[in-house]
Amino acid sequence: MHITEADSIDELIADCAHIPQSVRESSPHAPLPRLAPAWEVTEGLQAQVADLDEYV
């Protein structure tokens, strides 16, 4: 198989017509994203940075 660039829109359309139907079919819908759990700053986390003057 030798693949070349299409030189015109007509050639591009003709080339796309040769793509198998199984490849052109779209999936129904992407799954919905799950919600991430809310962040919570605990006393333990605050204690880890309590003595730092600046974040490096």
Chimera marker file (.cmm) of the C-alpha trace (Angstrom):
<marker_set name="trace">
<marker id="1" x="0.000" y="0.000" z="0.000" r="1" g="1" b="0" radius="0.5"/>
<marker id="2" x="1.357" y="3.396" z="-0.989" r="1" g="1" b="0" radius="0.5"/>
<marker id="3" x="-0.055" y="6.410" z="0.863" r="1" g="1" b="0" radius="0.5"/>
<marker id="4" x="0.261" y="9.883" z="-0.632" r="1" g="1" b="0" radius="0.5"/>
<marker id="5" x="-0.954" y="13.334" z="0.349" r="1" g="1" b="0" radius="0.5"/>
<marker id="6" x="-4.178" y="14.495" z="-1.259" r="1" g="1" b="0" radius="0.5"/>
<marker id="7" x="-3.581" y="17.378" z="-3.656" r="1" g="1" b="0" radius="0.5"/>
<marker id="8" x="-7.191" y="18.581" z="-3.626" r="1" g="1" b="0" radius="0.5"/>
<marker id="9" x="-10.299" y="18.405" z="-1.507" r="1" g="1" b="0" radius="0.5"/>
<marker id="10" x="-11.818" y="16.015" z="-4.073" r="1" g="1" b="0" radius="0.5"/>
<marker id="11" x="-8.905" y="13.597" z="-3.612" r="1" g="1" b="0" radius="0.5"/>
<marker id="12" x="-9.225" y="13.880" z="0.159" r="1" g="1" b="0" radius="0.5"/>
<marker id="13" x="-12.937" y="13.062" z="0.034" r="1" g="1" b="0" radius="0.5"/>
<marker id="14" x="-12.259" y="10.120" z="-2.288" r="1" g="1" b="0" radius="0.5"/>
<marker id="15" x="-9.533" y="8.855" z="0.048" r="1" g="1" b="0" radius="0.5"/>
<marker id="16" x="-11.833" y="9.108" z="3.053" r="1" g="1" b="0" radius="0.5"/>
<marker id="17" x="-14.472" y="7.060" z="1.241" r="1" g="1" b="0" radius="0.5"/>
<marker id="18" x="-12.058" y="4.107" z="1.368" r="1" g="1" b="0" radius="0.5"/>
<marker id="19" x="-11.868" y="4.142" z="5.181" r="1" g="1" b="0" radius="0.5"/>
<marker id="20" x="-13.702" y="1.039" z="6.484" r="1" g="1" b="0" radius="0.5"/>
<marker id="21" x="-17.096" y="1.661" z="8.105" r="1" g="1" b="0" radius="0.5"/>
<marker id="22" x="-15.949" y="0.002" z="11.339" r="1" g="1" b="0" radius="0.5"/>
<marker id="23" x="-13.292" y="2.705" z="11.727" r="1" g="1" b="0" radius="0.5"/>
<marker id="24" x="-15.645" y="5.565" z="10.862" r="1" g="1" b="0" radius="0.5"/>
<marker id="25" x="-18.333" y="4.561" z="13.359" r="1" g="1" b="0" radius="0.5"/>
<marker id="26" x="-18.321" y="6.675" z="16.481" r="1" g="1" b="0" radius="0.5"/>
<marker id="27" x="-18.814" y="5.325" z="19.974" r="1" g="1" b="0" radius="0.5"/>
<marker id="28" x="-22.132" y="6.235" z="21.652" r="1" g="1" b="0" radius="0.5"/>
<marker id="29" x="-20.881" y="8.668" z="24.289" r="1" g="1" b="0" radius="0.5"/>
<marker id="30" x="-17.811" y="9.046" z="26.416" r="1" g="1" b="0" radius="0.5"/>
<marker id="31" x="-18.407" y="8.196" z="30.076" r="1" g="1" b="0" radius="0.5"/>
<marker id="32" x="-19.157" y="11.129" z="32.317" r="1" g="1" b="0" radius="0.5"/>
<marker id="33" x="-16.261" y="12.213" z="34.528" r="1" g="1" b="0" radius="0.5"/>
<marker id="34" x="-16.508" y="11.255" z="38.171" r="1" g="1" b="0" radius="0.5"/>
<marker id="35" x="-16.436" y="13.989" z="40.764" r="1" g="1" b="0" radius="0.5"/>
<marker id="36" x="-13.198" y="14.144" z="42.720" r="1" g="1" b="0" radius="0.5"/>
<marker id="37" x="-13.490" y="14.096" z="46.477" r="1" g="1" b="0" radius="0.5"/>
<marker id="38" x="-13.292" y="17.514" z="48.112" r="1" g="1" b="0" radius="0.5"/>
<marker id="39" x="-9.922" y="18.537" z="49.522" r="1" g="1" b="0" radius="0.5"/>
<marker id="40" x="-9.723" y="18.805" z="53.248" r="1" g="1" b="0" radius="0.5"/>
<marker id="41" x="-6.885" y="20.437" z="55.162" r="1" g="1" b="0" radius="0.5"/>
<marker id="42" x="-6.452" y="18.587" z="58.419" r="1" g="1" b="0" radius="0.5"/>
<marker id="43" x="-4.548" y="19.645" z="61.501" r="1" g="1" b="0" radius="0.5"/>
<marker id="44" x="-1.881" y="17.086" z="60.601" r="1" g="1" b="0" radius="0.5"/>
<marker id="45" x="-1.335" y="18.690" z="57.204" r="1" g="1" b="0" radius="0.5"/>
<marker id="46" x="-1.144" y="22.136" z="58.742" r="1" g="1" b="0" radius="0.5"/>
<marker id="47" x="1.422" y="20.866" z="61.269" r="1" g="1" b="0" radius="0.5"/>
<marker id="48" x="3.675" y="19.677" z="58.412" r="1" g="1" b="0" radius="0.5"/>
<marker id="49" x="4.110" y="23.238" z="57.131" r="1" g="1" b="0" radius="0.5"/>
<marker id="50" x="3.685" y="25.237" z="60.322" r="1" g="1" b="0" radius="0.5"/>
<marker id="51" x="7.409" y="25.994" z="60.688" r="1" g="1" b="0" radius="0.5"/>
<marker id="52" x="8.065" y="26.844" z="57.043" r="1" g="1" b="0" radius="0.5"/>
<marker id="53" x="8.430" y="30.524" z="56.291" r="1" g="1" b="0" radius="0.5"/>
<marker id="54" x="7.899" y="30.101" z="52.569" r="1" g="1" b="0" radius="0.5"/>
<marker id="55" x="6.950" y="27.370" z="50.159" r="1" g="1" b="0" radius="0.5"/>
<marker id="56" x="9.936" y="26.258" z="48.088" r="1" g="1" b="0" radius="0.5"/>
<link id1="1" id2="2" r="1" g="1" b="0" radius="0.2"/>
<link id1="2" id2="3" r="1" g="1" b="0" radius="0.2"/>
<link id1="3" id2="4" r="1" g="1" b="0" radius="0.2"/>
<link id1="4" id2="5" r="1" g="1" b="0" radius="0.2"/>
<link id1="5" id2="6" r="1" g="1" b="0" radius="0.2"/>
<link id1="6" id2="7" r="1" g="1" b="0" radius="0.2"/>
<link id1="7" id2="8" r="1" g="1" b="0" radius="0.2"/>
<link id1="8" id2="9" r="1" g="1" b="0" radius="0.2"/>
<link id1="9" id2="10" r="1" g="1" b="0" radius="0.2"/>
<link id1="10" id2="11" r="1" g="1" b="0" radius="0.2"/>
<link id1="11" id2="12" r="1" g="1" b="0" radius="0.2"/>
<link id1="12" id2="13" r="1" g="1" b="0" radius="0.2"/>
<link id1="13" id2="14" r="1" g="1" b="0" radius="0.2"/>
<link id1="14" id2="15" r="1" g="1" b="0" radius="0.2"/>
<link id1="15" id2="16" r="1" g="1" b="0" radius="0.2"/>
<link id1="16" id2="17" r="1" g="1" b="0" radius="0.2"/>
<link id1="17" id2="18" r="1" g="1" b="0" radius="0.2"/>
<link id1="18" id2="19" r="1" g="1" b="0" radius="0.2"/>
<link id1="19" id2="20" r="1" g="1" b="0" radius="0.2"/>
<link id1="20" id2="21" r="1" g="1" b="0" radius="0.2"/>
<link id1="21" id2="22" r="1" g="1" b="0" radius="0.2"/>
<link id1="22" id2="23" r="1" g="1" b="0" radius="0.2"/>
<link id1="23" id2="24" r="1" g="1" b="0" radius="0.2"/>
<link id1="24" id2="25" r="1" g="1" b="0" radius="0.2"/>
<link id1="25" id2="26" r="1" g="1" b="0" radius="0.2"/>
<link id1="26" id2="27" r="1" g="1" b="0" radius="0.2"/>
<link id1="27" id2="28" r="1" g="1" b="0" radius="0.2"/>
<link id1="28" id2="29" r="1" g="1" b="0" radius="0.2"/>
<link id1="29" id2="30" r="1" g="1" b="0" radius="0.2"/>
<link id1="30" id2="31" r="1" g="1" b="0" radius="0.2"/>
<link id1="31" id2="32" r="1" g="1" b="0" radius="0.2"/>
<link id1="32" id2="33" r="1" g="1" b="0" radius="0.2"/>
<link id1="33" id2="34" r="1" g="1" b="0" radius="0.2"/>
<link id1="34" id2="35" r="1" g="1" b="0" radius="0.2"/>
<link id1="35" id2="36" r="1" g="1" b="0" radius="0.2"/>
<link id1="36" id2="37" r="1" g="1" b="0" radius="0.2"/>
<link id1="37" id2="38" r="1" g="1" b="0" radius="0.2"/>
<link id1="38" id2="39" r="1" g="1" b="0" radius="0.2"/>
<link id1="39" id2="40" r="1" g="1" b="0" radius="0.2"/>
<link id1="40" id2="41" r="1" g="1" b="0" radius="0.2"/>
<link id1="41" id2="42" r="1" g="1" b="0" radius="0.2"/>
<link id1="42" id2="43" r="1" g="1" b="0" radius="0.2"/>
<link id1="43" id2="44" r="1" g="1" b="0" radius="0.2"/>
<link id1="44" id2="45" r="1" g="1" b="0" radius="0.2"/>
<link id1="45" id2="46" r="1" g="1" b="0" radius="0.2"/>
<link id1="46" id2="47" r="1" g="1" b="0" radius="0.2"/>
<link id1="47" id2="48" r="1" g="1" b="0" radius="0.2"/>
<link id1="48" id2="49" r="1" g="1" b="0" radius="0.2"/>
<link id1="49" id2="50" r="1" g="1" b="0" radius="0.2"/>
<link id1="50" id2="51" r="1" g="1" b="0" radius="0.2"/>
<link id1="51" id2="52" r="1" g="1" b="0" radius="0.2"/>
<link id1="52" id2="53" r="1" g="1" b="0" radius="0.2"/>
<link id1="53" id2="54" r="1" g="1" b="0" radius="0.2"/>
<link id1="54" id2="55" r="1" g="1" b="0" radius="0.2"/>
<link id1="55" id2="56" r="1" g="1" b="0" radius="0.2"/>
</marker_set>
